[in-house]
């Protein structure tokens, strides 16, 4: 997994880096999801997709830091905040309440 796939200018791309890049992309995408939901609701909203992207992005980034880079700072930086995201997903699943984002609507059932 450490073999070089390609070079882009001065950046060497490996399979592990692709996993790390995908994790970073997913983790960053959550902010666009949150922005979209807030804009549609006209109030601050944190939709479940935000937490799903947080967990999946954190998990891929954690895998990269553990096996791809072996970086203890990255592992700690990624692992501990991931627990909050996982907790929020499980808390939501325990409620078993469907989530809808309606343009201009309320999030109250």
Secondary structure, 3 states (H helix, E strand, C coil): CCCEEEEECCEEEEHHHHHHHHHHHHHHHHHHHHHHHHHHHCCCCCCHHHHHHHHHHHHHHHHHHHHHHCCHHHHHHHHHHHHHHHHHHHHHHHHCCCCCCCCCCCCCC
